[in-house]
Amino acid sequence: MADKVGIGVIGAGGIAYRRTIPGMLKAKNCKLAAVMDPVDIERIAAEFKVPGYTTEAELLADPGVEAVYIASPVSIHLKQIKMAAKAGKHILCEKPLTLNRKQAEEAVAACREAKVVLQEGYMMKFHGAHQKIKEMIDEGRLGKLVYLRAQLSCWYPKIEGAWRQDPKTGGGGSLMDMGTHLIDLLEYFGGPVRRIVALTGRLVQEYKSEDAATTMLEFKSGAQATIDTFFCIPDEASRTRLEIYGSQGSILAEGTIGQSSAGKVQGIVGLGDAGYDATQSKDVARRFETLPFPKINPYTAECEYFADCVLAGRPVEINGPKNAIHIMDLAEKAYRSYKEKKILS
């Protein structure tokens, strides 16, 4: 059995070029086999010293390509997933998997029929800090989870031809692009979502997709959460905070949400047994401690996990087909909740 999976990249510009391919090259069980993009492919192929193609069909016909990583506009994900599945190629596809739940179900069915691995690219669960936080929650060190908050904003002005700025090509704006990332991450910590409601709007940027979204979640455990995602807040003005509160303490992180392996995490645990403080003094000293975590490139870890599943012939448990449909379902309910002005289960 081969010890590396040959991966062809469909949509080799953008996030693939900046993050995923560099991460993939560090993965112990992955080999970059080819790249495909309709723009500037000669330069990209030369830089990574692999064959370059301008069409999916050419890349899928390359005998060195055993699997594909799809990082194209969302509107063509379904077509490319079906093409790859028909060609017998295993698939790691960027999020969101498709434009809507119906398409996601089609994509999953195509991969099931072709008996190929399908994994979605919600890579933040692979971040070392988030794995550390998950471990602490599972150990019960925060007590019963009460409230979670996740923040991801950026300045994303109008750009001619930007597919994320039109729902027809991106499926939605800040909620679909960034909000689904955080819904997925908070479910990793808090378990299944029971109810969801959202506010969306176009506050600053002049394009068709929403540039503002605040989403509220209620988990089956009863814990609550908010997610704020904006395309209209300057990057320097947002600290991308992650906050998790429980009955016995809390964990506060900055800079772990995003595309890097960095950030800082502080926590305080072992509380919740004191009596009621009637003075409610907020000047009390807080004994937060810095929590160390392994520096893991989430893109490298994501690719290694995908390749492990391919090589071992085992189902994808992290970001697999069932989760892809589930997250798309929650996203559609979030959008619908705003239109219908009600909380949806």
C-alpha positions as CSV (number, residue, x, y, z in Angstrom):
1,M,0.0,0.0,0.0
2,A,1.2,3.5,-0.9
3,D,2.2,5.7,2.1
4,K,1.2,8.9,0.4
5,V,-1.9,10.1,-1.4
6,G,-1.4,12.0,-4.7
7,I,-3.6,15.0,-4.5
8,G,-4.6,17.3,-7.4
9,V,-5.8,20.8,-6.5
10,I,-8.9,22.1,-8.4
11,G,-8.9,25.9,-7.9
12,A,-5.2,26.4,-7.1
13,G,-5.3,30.2,-6.6
14,G,-6.8,31.9,-3.5
15,I,-6.9,29.9,-0.2
16,A,-5.3,26.9,-1.9
17,Y,-2.3,28.8,-3.0
18,R,-1.9,30.8,0.3
19,R,-2.7,28.2,2.9
20,T,-3.7,24.7,1.9
21,I,-1.0,23.7,-0.6
22,P,1.8,24.9,1.7
23,G,0.1,23.0,4.5
24,M,-0.3,19.9,2.3
25,L,3.4,20.0,1.4
26,K,4.2,19.5,5.1
27,A,1.8,16.5,5.5
28,K,3.6,13.2,6.0
29,N,1.1,11.2,3.9
30,C,0.3,13.6,1.1
31,K,1.9,14.3,-2.2
32,L,0.9,17.3,-4.4
33,A,0.4,15.6,-7.8
34,A,-1.1,18.4,-9.9
35,V,-2.8,21.8,-9.9
36,M,-5.6,23.2,-11.9
37,D,-6.9,26.7,-12.3
38,P,-8.3,28.7,-15.3
39,V,-6.0,31.7,-14.4
40,D,-2.2,31.9,-14.0
41,I,-1.8,28.2,-13.8
42,E,1.6,28.1,-15.5
43,R,3.2,30.2,-12.7
44,I,1.5,28.2,-10.0
45,A,2.6,24.9,-11.5
46,A,6.1,26.1,-12.0
47,E,6.3,27.3,-8.4
48,F,5.2,23.9,-7.0
49,K,7.0,21.9,-9.7
50,V,3.9,19.8,-10.6
51,P,1.8,19.5,-13.8
52,G,-0.7,22.3,-14.3
53,Y,-4.0,22.1,-16.1
54,T,-6.8,24.6,-17.0
55,T,-9.7,22.2,-16.9
56,E,-11.0,19.6,-14.3
57,A,-11.1,16.9,-17.0
58,E,-7.4,17.2,-17.7
59,L,-6.5,17.0,-14.0
60,L,-8.8,14.1,-13.3
61,A,-7.2,12.2,-16.2
62,D,-3.8,12.5,-14.7
63,P,-2.8,9.0,-13.4
64,G,-0.9,10.5,-10.5
65,V,-4.0,12.1,-9.0
66,E,-5.7,9.7,-6.5
67,A,-7.7,12.4,-4.7
68,V,-8.6,16.1,-5.2
69,Y,-8.8,19.2,-3.1
70,I,-11.5,21.5,-4.4
71,A,-11.1,25.2,-3.6
72,S,-13.1,26.8,-6.4
73,P,-16.2,29.1,-6.1
74,V,-19.0,27.4,-4.2
75,S,-21.3,27.6,-7.2
76,I,-19.3,24.9,-9.1
77,H,-18.5,22.6,-6.2
78,L,-21.3,20.2,-6.9
79,K,-20.3,19.8,-10.6
80,Q,-16.7,19.3,-9.6
81,I,-17.5,16.8,-6.8
82,K,-19.6,14.8,-9.2
83,M,-16.9,14.8,-11.8
84,A,-14.3,13.7,-9.3
85,A,-16.5,11.0,-7.8
86,K,-17.3,9.6,-11.3
87,A,-13.5,9.5,-11.9
88,G,-13.0,7.5,-8.7
89,K,-11.1,10.3,-6.9
90,H,-11.4,10.9,-3.2
91,I,-12.5,14.4,-2.3
92,L,-11.5,17.1,0.2
93,C,-13.7,20.1,-0.6
94,E,-13.6,23.6,0.8
95,K,-16.5,24.9,2.9
96,P,-19.3,25.4,2.4
97,L,-19.6,22.1,0.5
98,T,-22.3,23.5,-1.8
99,L,-24.8,26.4,-2.3
100,N,-27.6,24.7,-0.3
101,R,-28.7,21.5,1.5
102,K,-30.3,20.0,-1.6
103,Q,-27.0,20.2,-3.5
104,A,-25.1,18.9,-0.4
105,E,-27.3,15.8,-0.4
106,E,-26.6,15.3,-4.1
107,A,-22.8,15.6,-3.6
108,V,-22.9,13.2,-0.7
109,A,-25.0,10.7,-2.7
110,A,-22.6,10.9,-5.7
111,C,-19.6,10.1,-3.4
112,R,-21.5,7.3,-1.7
113,E,-22.4,5.7,-5.0
114,A,-18.8,6.0,-6.2
115,K,-17.4,4.7,-2.9
116,V,-15.0,7.6,-2.5
117,V,-14.0,9.5,0.6
118,L,-15.6,12.9,1.1
119,Q,-14.4,15.5,3.6
120,E,-15.3,19.1,4.0
121,G,-12.7,21.8,4.8
122,Y,-13.8,23.1,8.2
123,M,-10.2,23.1,9.4
124,M,-10.5,25.1,12.6
125,K,-11.2,22.0,14.7
126,F,-7.6,20.9,13.9
127,H,-6.1,24.0,15.5
128,G,-4.0,23.0,18.5
129,A,-5.7,25.5,20.8
130,H,-9.1,24.2,19.9
131,Q,-8.1,20.7,20.5
132,K,-6.8,21.7,23.9
133,I,-10.1,23.5,24.7
134,K,-12.1,20.5,23.6
135,E,-10.0,18.2,25.9
136,M,-10.7,20.5,28.9
137,I,-14.4,20.6,28.2
138,D,-14.6,16.8,27.8
139,E,-12.7,16.4,31.1
140,G,-15.4,18.5,32.8
141,R,-13.0,21.2,33.9
142,L,-15.4,24.0,33.1
143,G,-18.3,22.2,34.7
144,K,-21.6,22.5,32.8
145,L,-21.3,24.6,29.7
146,V,-23.3,27.8,29.9
147,Y,-22.4,30.2,27.1
148,L,-20.1,30.2,24.1
149,R,-19.1,33.1,21.8
150,A,-17.1,33.1,18.6
151,Q,-16.1,36.2,16.6
152,L,-14.7,36.4,13.0
153,S,-14.7,39.6,11.1
154,C,-12.7,41.2,8.3
155,W,-12.7,44.1,5.9
156,Y,-14.1,42.8,2.6
157,P,-14.9,45.7,0.3
158,K,-16.5,45.4,-3.1
159,I,-14.3,43.6,-5.6
160,E,-15.3,43.1,-9.2
161,G,-16.0,39.4,-9.8
162,A,-15.7,38.3,-6.2
163,W,-17.8,35.2,-5.9
164,R,-18.4,35.5,-2.1
165,Q,-20.2,38.8,-2.7
166,D,-23.1,37.3,-4.6
167,P,-25.4,34.6,-3.1
168,K,-25.7,33.0,-6.5
169,T,-22.0,32.1,-6.5
170,G,-21.2,31.9,-2.8
171,G,-24.4,30.8,-1.2
172,G,-24.4,33.8,1.0
173,G,-22.1,36.4,2.6
174,S,-20.5,36.7,6.0
175,L,-22.8,34.1,7.6
176,M,-22.3,31.5,5.0
177,D,-18.5,32.1,4.5
178,M,-17.5,32.7,8.1
179,G,-20.5,31.9,10.3
180,T,-20.7,28.3,9.2
181,H,-17.0,27.9,10.2
182,L,-18.0,29.0,13.7
183,I,-21.2,27.1,14.0
184,D,-19.1,24.0,13.1
185,L,-16.5,24.9,15.7
186,L,-18.9,25.7,18.5
187,E,-20.7,22.4,17.9
188,Y,-17.3,20.7,18.3
189,F,-17.2,22.2,21.8
190,G,-20.9,22.3,22.8
191,G,-22.5,19.4,21.0
192,P,-25.5,19.5,18.7
193,V,-27.5,22.7,18.1
194,R,-31.2,22.5,19.0
195,R,-32.4,26.0,17.9
196,I,-31.0,28.8,15.8
197,V,-31.8,32.3,14.9
198,A,-29.9,35.0,13.0
199,L,-29.8,38.7,12.1
200,T,-28.3,39.5,8.7
201,G,-27.9,42.7,6.8
202,R,-25.9,44.9,4.4
203,L,-24.6,47.7,6.5
204,V,-21.5,49.0,4.8
205,Q,-20.5,47.1,1.7
206,E,-22.3,47.6,-1.6
207,Y,-22.9,44.1,-2.9
208,K,-25.6,41.5,-2.9
209,S,-24.4,39.2,-0.1
210,E,-24.8,40.2,3.5
211,D,-21.8,41.9,5.1
212,A,-23.2,41.5,8.7
213,A,-24.6,38.6,10.6
214,T,-25.1,37.8,14.3
215,T,-26.3,34.2,15.0
216,M,-27.7,32.8,18.3
217,L,-27.6,29.1,19.1
218,E,-29.1,26.9,21.7
219,F,-27.5,23.5,22.1
220,K,-29.3,20.3,23.1
221,S,-27.5,20.6,26.5
222,G,-29.3,23.9,27.1
223,A,-26.1,26.0,26.7
224,Q,-26.4,29.2,24.6
225,A,-24.1,30.9,22.1
226,T,-23.6,33.9,19.9
227,I,-21.6,34.1,16.7
228,D,-20.7,37.5,15.1
229,T,-19.4,37.6,11.6
230,F,-18.9,40.8,9.6
231,F,-17.4,41.7,6.3
232,C,-17.5,45.4,7.3
233,I,-15.2,45.6,10.3
234,P,-11.5,46.4,9.7
235,D,-9.2,43.5,10.4
236,E,-7.2,45.5,12.9
237,A,-10.4,46.4,14.9
238,S,-11.3,42.8,15.6
239,R,-9.5,40.4,18.0
240,T,-11.3,37.2,16.7
241,R,-12.3,36.3,20.2
242,L,-13.4,32.9,21.4
243,E,-15.1,32.7,24.8
244,I,-16.4,29.6,26.6
245,Y,-18.1,29.9,30.0
246,G,-19.1,27.1,32.3
247,S,-20.4,26.6,35.9
248,Q,-16.8,26.1,37.2
249,G,-14.7,28.5,35.0
250,S,-14.0,29.9,31.6
251,I,-11.6,29.9,28.7
252,L,-10.9,33.0,26.7
253,A,-8.9,32.9,23.5
254,E,-7.8,35.5,20.9
255,G,-6.4,34.9,17.5
256,T,-7.0,31.2,17.4
257,I,-10.0,31.6,15.1
258,G,-8.7,32.1,11.5
259,Q,-6.2,30.6,9.2
260,S,-3.0,30.4,11.4
261,S,-1.8,28.1,14.1
262,A,-1.2,30.9,16.5
263,G,-3.2,32.8,19.1
264,K,-3.3,33.0,22.9
265,V,-5.5,31.2,25.4
266,Q,-6.2,31.9,29.0
267,G,-8.4,30.0,31.5
268,I,-9.7,29.8,35.0
269,V,-11.2,26.6,36.5
270,G,-12.1,25.1,39.8
271,L,-14.7,27.8,40.6
272,G,-18.5,27.6,41.3
273,D,-18.5,26.3,44.8
274,A,-18.5,29.6,46.7
275,G,-21.6,31.2,48.3
276,Y,-23.4,34.1,46.9
277,D,-21.5,37.4,47.0
278,A,-24.1,40.1,47.7
279,T,-21.7,42.9,47.1
280,Q,-21.2,41.7,43.5
281,S,-17.9,43.4,43.4
282,K,-16.4,43.3,39.9
283,D,-13.0,44.5,41.1
284,V,-12.2,41.0,42.3
285,A,-8.8,39.7,41.2
286,R,-9.2,37.1,38.5
287,R,-6.6,34.3,38.4
288,F,-6.5,33.5,34.7
289,E,-3.7,31.3,33.7
290,T,-2.1,31.1,30.2
291,L,-2.9,27.7,28.7
292,P,-0.2,26.2,26.5
293,F,-1.3,24.3,23.4
294,P,0.6,22.5,20.5
295,K,1.3,24.7,17.5
296,I,-0.4,22.7,14.7
297,N,-0.9,23.9,11.2
298,P,-4.6,23.2,10.8
299,Y,-4.3,22.8,7.0
300,T,-1.5,20.3,7.4
301,A,-3.5,18.4,10.0
302,E,-6.7,18.5,7.9
303,C,-4.8,17.1,4.9
304,E,-3.1,14.4,7.0
305,Y,-6.5,13.3,8.4
306,F,-8.0,13.2,5.0
307,A,-5.1,11.1,3.6
308,D,-5.3,8.8,6.6
309,C,-8.9,8.0,5.9
310,V,-8.1,7.4,2.2
311,L,-5.1,5.1,3.0
312,A,-6.9,3.2,5.7
313,G,-10.2,3.0,3.8
314,R,-12.2,4.3,6.8
315,P,-15.1,6.7,7.0
316,V,-14.5,10.4,7.7
317,E,-15.6,11.2,11.2
318,I,-14.3,14.8,11.4
319,N,-16.0,17.0,8.7
320,G,-17.6,14.0,7.0
321,P,-20.7,13.8,4.7
322,K,-23.2,13.8,7.5
323,N,-21.7,16.9,9.1
324,A,-21.6,18.7,5.7
325,I,-25.4,18.3,5.3
326,H,-26.0,19.2,8.9
327,I,-24.1,22.5,8.8
328,M,-25.8,23.4,5.5
329,D,-29.1,22.7,7.1
330,L,-28.3,25.0,10.1
331,A,-27.1,27.7,7.7
332,E,-30.4,27.6,5.8
333,K,-32.4,27.7,9.0
334,A,-30.3,30.7,10.1
335,Y,-31.1,32.7,7.0
336,R,-34.8,31.6,7.0
337,S,-35.1,32.6,10.7
338,Y,-34.3,36.2,9.8
339,K,-36.7,36.3,6.9
340,E,-39.5,34.7,8.9
341,K,-38.6,36.5,12.2
342,K,-38.6,33.4,14.3
343,I,-36.4,30.9,16.0
344,L,-36.1,27.6,14.1
345,S,-35.4,24.1,15.5
